[in-house]
Amino acid sequence: MGGCYGPRVHGSSPLSRRAALGLAAAAFPLASATPASAAGTVVGGERLARKGIQVSGATDLPGKLTASAWIVADCESGEVLASFAAHRRLPPASTLKMLFADTVLKKFQRSERYKVTDADLADIPAGSSLVGVKPGITYTVEQLWQGVFLRSGNDAVHVLAHMNGGVAKTVAEMQAKAEDLQALDTHVVSPDGFDHKGQLSSAYDLTLFARHGLKNADFREYCHTRIADFPAGGRKTFQIQNTDRLLTGAWGLKTYDGLIGVKNGYTSHAGNTFTGAATRGGRTLLATVMHPKSGYNAVYEETAALLDWGFTHGGSAEPVGTLVEPLSEGGARVTPTRKTARAAAGAPGAGSDDPSAWRLMEGAGGTIALLAGGVWALRRRGKGGGRHAN
């Protein structure tokens, strides 16, 4: 079983862009993603397919949870402490970027440099959240990943996807990675998590993505970085701030004690999604909240409340399920059946709606906040490159 902590080093060897896994993944049929359940063997345990809140042996769950789905789990052991509609398939917004990182992060060294072209940015959906990548500027891989994790920049995602052999190849590899992680509620349409018809995931799957990612030291560092300097051309930079409000304390929220990361997401179609991880007293918990019904800070407030409950009462909770291990690491395979798929996945949410009717505004709130704070001002860049604060 893998833990949540990887060695804090940066020397992981990059994988070849033409590695066998990538070539096999490129042929993976996208339509094959199946809701995660099977007769008596729902992924993670059959209780995760039941209706209503699932909890045993512990009391005092937060009383005002409005999310359409949520889960709280122990990162190290994988025990699911409590859940609600854990396998319900919903649009994931930018939390899907965790799967993108799980798939691509190890392929390039942090110090590798890449000069962006117009073609790298040609297929970014209109209305995307952007970090400010410009053609003609050379970026390090580290800077591009800071753009992905801090600003949820779809421009940075697309550059890295093109470095990886293209968007279609990256999407196929992400789908294959989801299958290996046994994140069977997930159907990938784009690498950035932007609203597309049929792009779905679940609170359970997003938690799997976060847990897997946190084993990697670079993933862990990027999701914990609060501020960084991003290239603006020449020797100039501008400052970018993480849009995770529990990490930065933005928009009237307090920073969450012990928070590691991980990733937030928003579109006007999907609403707010967030997976957070925190460590207290030597224990690391994960909580994922999808689509709370009210309040612009609700996704963070409900995540914080679930983490608080886990740290306070989770020790007495009897597990209602488990976060399964990847197939490539010895995890037991679950073979879903159609009969129990609907019971586990629940209603598919808005995933079947016509995307032409969606108001695609991913990341707009965070961008407005950043502009209002004045941190886009250009400044002189030192010889040491971009800085980041952990």
C-alpha positions, 0 to 999 in steps of 0.5 A: 500500500502506498502512503501519502508522503513521497520523499521531498526531492526533485530528481524523479526520472522523466518518462519517454514521451513515446513510452509504451504506456503512452502508446497504449493509452492513445488507443484507449476508447474514451466511451468505455468509462463505467460507473464504479460499482459491481454486484456486491463489489462497489469500488471501495465497498458496497456502503458507498453505493447506498443512499444517504449519509454513510457513517458508523461509530462516530457522531456530530457530523456537520449539520449544514452540508449542502453538497451533492456529494462528499467524502472524508477519508484517511489518506494513509490507510485509505479508510473512508470515514464518512460519505454521501453519494460518493460515486455520484457522477458530476462535472468535476471542473478543474479538480480534474487537473489532479488526474492530469498531473497524475498522468503527466507530471513525472514525464518532464524534469522541473528544469526543462525549458520550453518555448511556447508557440501559437499552436500550443494555445490554439485549442483552449476553450473560450472563457477558460481560466488562464495564468497568462502564458504567451507564445514566444516566451520560454518557460520552465516546466516548474513554472508551467505546473505552478500555472496549473496548480496556482491559477488553474491555468488552462493555457498552462495545461494545454502547453504541457499537453502539447509537450506530451504529444497533443491533447488527444493523446493526453486525454487518452492517457488520462482515461487510462490512468483513471482506469488504473486508479480504479476511478471508474466514475470518471470520463475524460473529455479534456485535460483541463476539466473545462465543461464538456458534454460527458466529462464526469467524475465523482467525489470518490474518484477525485479523492483517489486522484488526490491521494495518488498525487500526494505520493509525489513530492513535486505534486505535493509542493505545487499544490501547497505553493501560495505565491509564485512569480510568473514570466511576463517576457524578458526579465519581467514577472508578475505574481500569481496567487493560489486560488485555494482559499483555505490555503491563502485565506482569501475572500474572508476565509481563515487559512486552514491549520495544517492544510496541504492543498489540493485542488479547487475548481469552478464553472458556472455549469458545474458549480464549485468542487474542491478536494482538500488534504490536511495533516494534524497530529501526524494524521493526514485526511482527505475531503472532497466536496462537490456542488454545494447548493449555496454560498460562494465560500460553501465548498471551502466551508463544508470541506473545512467542516468535514476535515474538522470532524475527521480530526475530532471524531474520525478516530472513533469512526468505523470505516464505511469503505476504502480508497482502493489501490491502483491496479499497477500497484497490486490493487484488486480489480473490480468489474462493474455490472450494469445492474448496480451501476445506477445505484452507485452512481446515482443521477448523472447530474447535468453531464448530459446537458447541451454544452452550447447552453452552458455559461462557461466561466471557469475561474472567473471569480478567482481572476477577478479577485486577483486583479482586484488585489493588484498582484498582476503588476509587473516587476523586475525578475531576478536572475534566480528565476521565479520564486514560490512560497510554501 
